[in-house]
Amino acid sequence: MVSGKGIDEPYNQQEMAQFIDWVENEDSTAQHKVPFLGQFMVDVVETGGNAVHLPNFPNDEFVYIVVGGLTLTSDLTKVDQTFYAGDRVLVPRGWAGVWRVHAGVFREVATVPSNYFDVSSQAQAAPKGALPFIIDPPKTPGTHQLHNGAYIVEAQNSGREETRAIEQQSDEVVHILGGTLRLTAAGKTEIFRPGDIVIKPKGFKGDSYVTAGYRAVVARAK
């Protein structure tokens, strides 16, 4: 999924277009692949250089940049925030500004609530002055909350090996930064390593094993 291979399906841009009031290049297209849709929608997006203005960002979006660069310029501060491949960025609901994809190939893995395009879900007033920020997880052991909005983003750092039974009460999207995660369910075992993105859907039951030094950023639905 992270490689973006197989991004070949046309995508209807009408839903996102309702949140945009200015486009630099209307001929520019984006290709989307949605490998998971539950409480979260995980969307792999590939596009070329372009810029759009978003007067009111529809919902929290957790972006992992795989290829290329992205500059976000807030209407509030007029300051450019630039992010590159390998960065993880949280763009909060209510942000207003210019979303500029750098020239060349841009690819991202975006995690958003499944009701992202539902205007009725955005009836509550958006926070004022909300600004994007890079996810920079601490390295100290334990669980560290990094964001609490439409969903929770936290860093999980294990100082020792740990095995436990799990039953997912909500969807989780796990970005592994260090160590190893092993999941066993229904007689099958999968092993995940740094760079992998793992989706643990609500209702998943199994055993989880992590090595000492395991580090991850987790988006967890409420």
One Martini backbone bead per residue (centre of mass of N, CA, C, O) as a GRO file, in nm:
protein
  222
    1MET     BB    1   0.057   0.062  -0.021
    2VAL     BB    2   0.296   0.265   0.010
    3SER     BB    3   0.394   0.248  -0.295
    4GLY     BB    4   0.124   0.276  -0.490
    5LYS     BB    5   0.045   0.035  -0.624
    6GLY     BB    6  -0.240   0.039  -0.829
    7ILE     BB    7  -0.296   0.337  -0.922
    8ASP     BB    8  -0.595   0.310  -1.148
    9GLU     BB    9  -0.844   0.462  -1.038
   10PRO     BB   10  -1.100   0.637  -1.077
   11TYR     BB   11  -1.212   0.964  -0.945
   12ASN     BB   12  -1.452   1.143  -0.782
   13GLN     BB   13  -1.424   1.501  -0.736
   14GLN     BB   14  -1.696   1.624  -0.622
   15GLU     BB   15  -1.671   1.604  -0.314
   16MET     BB   16  -1.415   1.783  -0.275
   17ALA     BB   17  -1.509   2.036  -0.443
   18GLN     BB   18  -1.704   2.158  -0.215
   19PHE     BB   19  -1.425   2.268  -0.045
   20ILE     BB   20  -1.346   2.443  -0.303
   21ASP     BB   21  -1.262   2.790  -0.437
   22TRP     BB   22  -0.965   2.717  -0.566
   23VAL     BB   23  -0.779   2.658  -0.881
   24GLU     BB   24  -0.491   2.647  -1.059
   25ASN     BB   25  -0.538   2.342  -1.207
   26GLU     BB   26  -0.811   2.195  -1.364
   27ASP     BB   27  -0.644   1.959  -1.526
   28SER     BB   28  -0.579   1.824  -1.283
   29THR     BB   29  -0.514   1.497  -1.148
   30ALA     BB   30  -0.639   1.223  -0.943
   31GLN     BB   31  -0.547   0.923  -0.776
   32HIS     BB   32  -0.733   0.654  -0.618
   33LYS     BB   33  -0.695   0.432  -0.324
   34VAL     BB   34  -0.913   0.213  -0.125
   35PRO     BB   35  -0.824  -0.030   0.117
   36PHE     BB   36  -1.015   0.123   0.343
   37LEU     BB   37  -1.359   0.092   0.499
   38GLY     BB   38  -1.487   0.232   0.797
   39GLN     BB   39  -1.430   0.444   1.031
   40PHE     BB   40  -1.219   0.456   0.818
   41MET     BB   41  -1.038   0.621   0.555
   42VAL     BB   42  -0.808   0.486   0.325
   43ASP     BB   43  -0.595   0.694   0.111
   44VAL     BB   44  -0.440   0.664  -0.199
   45VAL     BB   45  -0.249   0.933  -0.345
   46GLU     BB   46  -0.207   1.060  -0.687
   47THR     BB   47  -0.017   1.349  -0.806
   48GLY     BB   48   0.036   1.657  -0.923
   49GLY     BB   49   0.090   1.969  -0.960
   50ASN     BB   50  -0.087   2.187  -0.725
   51ALA     BB   51  -0.358   2.422  -0.626
   52VAL     BB   52  -0.564   2.490  -0.334
   53HIS     BB   53  -0.854   2.629  -0.176
   54LEU     BB   54  -0.947   2.607   0.179
   55PRO     BB   55  -1.191   2.751   0.386
   56ASN     BB   56  -1.289   2.451   0.519
   57PHE     BB   57  -1.186   2.191   0.659
   58PRO     BB   58  -1.377   1.902   0.696
   59ASN     BB   59  -1.139   1.725   0.845
   60ASP     BB   60  -0.945   1.522   0.981
   61GLU     BB   61  -0.596   1.471   0.856
   62PHE     BB   62  -0.377   1.196   0.803
   63VAL     BB   63  -0.050   1.243   0.665
   64TYR     BB   64   0.152   1.042   0.442
   65ILE     BB   65   0.451   1.098   0.283
   66VAL     BB   66   0.601   0.929   0.009
   67VAL     BB   67   0.600   1.150  -0.232
   68GLY     BB   68   0.729   1.451  -0.218
   69GLY     BB   69   0.559   1.775  -0.181
   70LEU     BB   70   0.420   2.008   0.079
   71THR     BB   71   0.230   2.319   0.093
   72LEU     BB   72   0.107   2.515   0.370
   73THR     BB   73  -0.117   2.807   0.371
   74SER     BB   74  -0.234   3.015   0.594
   75ASP     BB   75  -0.470   3.257   0.633
   76LEU     BB   76  -0.384   3.354   0.919
   77THR     BB   77  -0.042   3.366   0.880
   78LYS     BB   78   0.101   3.328   0.584
   79VAL     BB   79   0.254   3.060   0.640
   80ASP     BB   80   0.481   2.830   0.543
   81GLN     BB   81   0.435   2.469   0.524
   82THR     BB   82   0.682   2.215   0.478
   83PHE     BB   83   0.666   1.886   0.325
   84TYR     BB   84   0.800   1.547   0.315
   85ALA     BB   85   0.915   1.262   0.268
   86GLY     BB   86   0.814   1.093   0.579
   87ASP     BB   87   0.596   1.269   0.666
   88ARG     BB   88   0.368   1.351   0.938
   89VAL     BB   89   0.036   1.496   0.912
   90LEU     BB   90  -0.192   1.727   1.076
   91VAL     BB   91  -0.509   1.823   0.952
   92PRO     BB   92  -0.743   2.022   1.073
   93ARG     BB   93  -1.038   2.101   1.138
   94GLY     BB   94  -1.089   2.429   0.985
   95TRP     BB   95  -0.882   2.476   0.802
   96ALA     BB   96  -0.727   2.759   0.622
   97GLY     BB   97  -0.603   2.733   0.278
   98VAL     BB   98  -0.316   2.638   0.094
   99TRP     BB   99  -0.279   2.352  -0.121
  100ARG     BB  100   0.056   2.253  -0.221
  101VAL     BB  101   0.177   2.071  -0.481
  102HIS     BB  102   0.449   1.970  -0.605
  103ALA     BB  103   0.627   1.916  -0.855
  104GLY     BB  104   0.538   1.619  -0.973
  105VAL     BB  105   0.530   1.348  -0.777
  106PHE     BB  106   0.251   1.268  -0.561
  107ARG     BB  107   0.233   1.080  -0.245
  108GLU     BB  108  -0.030   0.948  -0.029
  109VAL     BB  109  -0.148   0.868   0.307
  110ALA     BB  110  -0.484   0.885   0.405
  111THR     BB  111  -0.658   0.961   0.719
  112VAL     BB  112  -1.014   0.936   0.763
  113PRO     BB  113  -1.316   0.972   0.819
  114SER     BB  114  -1.590   0.819   0.672
  115ASN     BB  115  -1.750   1.120   0.697
  116TYR     BB  116  -1.586   1.341   0.541
  117PHE     BB  117  -1.825   1.419   0.309
  118ASP     BB  118  -2.029   1.492   0.540
  119VAL     BB  119  -2.182   1.781   0.601
  120SER     BB  120  -2.355   1.713   0.858
  121SER     BB  121  -2.089   1.641   1.036
  122GLN     BB  122  -2.005   1.978   1.016
  123ALA     BB  123  -2.199   2.163   1.192
  124GLN     BB  124  -1.998   2.209   1.381
  125ALA     BB  125  -1.791   2.427   1.484
  126ALA     BB  126  -1.492   2.512   1.400
  127PRO     BB  127  -1.194   2.564   1.485
  128LYS     BB  128  -1.000   2.829   1.565
  129GLY     BB  129  -0.682   2.843   1.432
  130ALA     BB  130  -0.615   2.595   1.284
  131LEU     BB  131  -0.313   2.392   1.256
  132PRO     BB  132  -0.079   2.236   1.116
  133PHE     BB  133   0.114   1.930   1.204
  134ILE     BB  134   0.377   1.752   1.298
  135ILE     BB  135   0.458   1.423   1.363
  136ASP     BB  136   0.654   1.401   1.679
  137PRO     BB  137   0.749   1.146   1.843
  138PRO     BB  138   0.835   1.026   2.120
  139LYS     BB  139   1.088   0.795   2.281
  140THR     BB  140   0.950   0.736   2.524
  141PRO     BB  141   0.802   0.531   2.712
  142GLY     BB  142   0.481   0.465   2.602
  143THR     BB  143   0.186   0.666   2.591
  144HIS     BB  144   0.121   0.937   2.347
  145GLN     BB  145  -0.068   1.209   2.303
  146LEU     BB  146  -0.116   1.413   1.992
  147HIS     BB  147  -0.439   1.379   1.936
  148ASN     BB  148  -0.786   1.527   1.988
  149GLY     BB  149  -1.066   1.467   1.785
  150ALA     BB  150  -1.215   1.282   1.562
  151TYR     BB  151  -0.949   1.148   1.662
  152ILE     BB  152  -0.677   0.952   1.769
  153VAL     BB  153  -0.330   1.035   1.831
  154GLU     BB  154  -0.053   0.809   1.893
  155ALA     BB  155   0.222   0.701   2.083
  156GLN     BB  156   0.404   0.382   2.076
  157ASN     BB  157   0.629   0.261   2.338
  158SER     BB  158   0.848  -0.015   2.383
  159GLY     BB  159   1.075  -0.150   2.640
  160ARG     BB  160   0.944  -0.440   2.577
  161GLU     BB  161   0.832  -0.731   2.558
  162GLU     BB  162   0.496  -0.816   2.419
  163THR     BB  163   0.201  -1.010   2.510
  164ARG     BB  164  -0.142  -0.998   2.376
  165ALA     BB  165  -0.473  -0.981   2.391
  166ILE     BB  166  -0.708  -0.877   2.131
  167GLU     BB  167  -0.997  -0.639   2.100
  168GLN     BB  168  -1.138  -0.439   1.881
  169GLN     BB  169  -1.323  -0.130   1.941
  170SER     BB  170  -1.157  -0.003   1.699
  171ASP     BB  171  -1.008   0.151   1.467
  172GLU     BB  172  -0.666   0.101   1.333
  173VAL     BB  173  -0.377   0.296   1.236
  174VAL     BB  174  -0.044   0.168   1.178
  175HIS     BB  175   0.277   0.320   1.219
  176ILE     BB  176   0.585   0.186   1.177
  177LEU     BB  177   0.913   0.278   1.322
  178GLY     BB  178   0.985   0.028   1.523
  179GLY     BB  179   1.044  -0.280   1.516
  180THR     BB  180   0.798  -0.544   1.598
  181LEU     BB  181   0.493  -0.683   1.461
  182ARG     BB  182   0.271  -0.948   1.580
  183LEU     BB  183  -0.005  -1.121   1.425
  184THR     BB  184  -0.266  -1.343   1.560
  185ALA     BB  185  -0.521  -1.522   1.360
  186ALA     BB  186  -0.678  -1.797   1.275
  187GLY     BB  187  -0.377  -1.939   1.243
  188LYS     BB  188  -0.244  -1.661   1.163
  189THR     BB  189   0.068  -1.492   1.067
  190GLU     BB  190   0.195  -1.153   1.099
  191ILE     BB  191   0.468  -0.940   0.994
  192PHE     BB  192   0.586  -0.614   1.110
  193ARG     BB  193   0.764  -0.322   0.995
  194PRO     BB  194   0.930  -0.067   0.920
  195GLY     BB  195   0.693   0.116   0.705
  196ASP     BB  196   0.444  -0.007   0.792
  197ILE     BB  197   0.086  -0.039   0.737
  198VAL     BB  198  -0.169  -0.106   0.980
  199ILE     BB  199  -0.492  -0.266   0.990
  200LYS     BB  200  -0.725  -0.257   1.271
  201PRO     BB  201  -1.024  -0.365   1.295
  202LYS     BB  202  -1.314  -0.371   1.413
  203GLY     BB  203  -1.322  -0.695   1.587
  204PHE     BB  204  -1.050  -0.781   1.621
  205LYS     BB  205  -0.896  -1.104   1.695
  206GLY     BB  206  -0.599  -1.166   1.903
  207ASP     BB  207  -0.245  -1.164   1.888
  208SER     BB  208   0.013  -0.954   2.036
  209TYR     BB  209   0.353  -0.876   1.928
  210VAL     BB  210   0.638  -0.706   2.074
  211THR     BB  211   0.927  -0.557   2.068
  212ALA     BB  212   1.183  -0.417   2.177
  213GLY     BB  213   1.147  -0.090   2.048
  214TYR     BB  214   0.870  -0.037   1.982
  215ARG     BB  215   0.726   0.186   1.724
  216ALA     BB  216   0.428   0.404   1.700
  217VAL     BB  217   0.165   0.538   1.499
  218VAL     BB  218  -0.178   0.602   1.607
  219ALA     BB  219  -0.500   0.571   1.469
  220ARG     BB  220  -0.805   0.623   1.664
  221ALA     BB  221  -1.113   0.549   1.699
  222LYS     BB  222  -1.406   0.645   1.895
   0.00000   0.00000   0.00000
